[in-house]
Amino acid sequence: MSKKKGKLYTKKYKSTAKIKCRCIIGYKKANIINISKFSHKETLFIVSCTKTKIWDKNPSTTDFAPARCAYKGSGFKEFIEWLENNKVKQKGFYWVILSGKYGFIEPDHPISRYDVYLGNEKDGPISDENT
């Protein structure tokens, strides 16, 4: 499944260790995913960070906030709503956020204010070249 304009990508991976993984990346078209077609043992949902963060809406917020609470872009909020409506966590699925500053992070990972765009090298987004 691939819809570039909708930012929804599905790719099945097989490693040499005989581990299967299906990663579903995106949020703009999350509502088209029929979760019953996926196994929680083989699926990881990945959502990207957003430019709009809690500090843009409420500058007096503490310096650190859990990532799931900090990102306030409309697409991210739609993804969270989709997760809740589909009871993704209760069904045993995991999801992570791809952050321009922190890389792949779990939803409760604390983040601070930042403005790094993944598509702009001048912003200094995460890279395997930086390690």
C-alpha positions, -999 to 999 in steps of 0.1 A, spaced: 0 0 0 15 33 -9 -2 67 -12 25 94 -14 2 123 -15 -17 110 15 15 103 34 5 68 41 31 41 34 31 4 42 61 -17 38 67 -53 49 102 -61 61 119 -95 66 152 -96 83 178 -123 83 167 -131 118 133 -142 105 115 -113 121 86 -98 102 76 -62 106 50 -41 89 55 -3 94 27 20 87 38 56 83 16 86 80 -14 103 95 -32 123 69 -51 92 57 -50 70 88 -87 66 88 -84 44 57 -64 18 76 -85 -13 85 -67 -23 116 -82 -57 117 -60 -67 87 -28 -63 107 -12 -83 135 0 -64 166 30 -86 166 42 -75 131 30 -39 129 45 -6 141 27 27 135 50 56 128 38 92 128 60 123 121 64 152 144 48 185 136 60 221 134 32 232 157 40 223 193 24 230 227 47 260 233 34 278 202 -1 276 217 8 281 253 42 296 258 40 292 296 40 254 293 69 237 312 102 232 294 95 195 288 64 177 278 56 141 267 59 140 229 23 127 224 11 159 243 36 183 228 29 180 190 -2 200 181 -4 199 143 -38 190 129 -25 158 112 -9 146 144 -41 153 164 -61 134 137 -37 104 141 -41 105 179 -79 105 175 -76 76 151 -55 57 176 -81 62 203 -111 54 181 -94 21 170 -82 12 205 -48 6 190 -30 4 224 -56 -19 239 -52 -42 209 -14 -45 216 -1 -23 188 28 0 193 34 34 178 63 58 177 70 94 165 97 104 141 111 136 155 134 159 135 155 165 166 152 132 186 148 106 159 123 77 167 108 83 201 81 67 222 49 87 228 59 95 265 94 106 257 99 141 270 107 167 245 116 204 247 110 233 224 127 229 190 122 239 154 139 213 132 124 204 98 133 169 86 135 180 50 159 209 56 196 199 60 204 234 73 181 227 103 204 199 113 178 171 115 188 137 129 211 117 107 232 86 108 260 109 97 259 128 130 266 98 151 
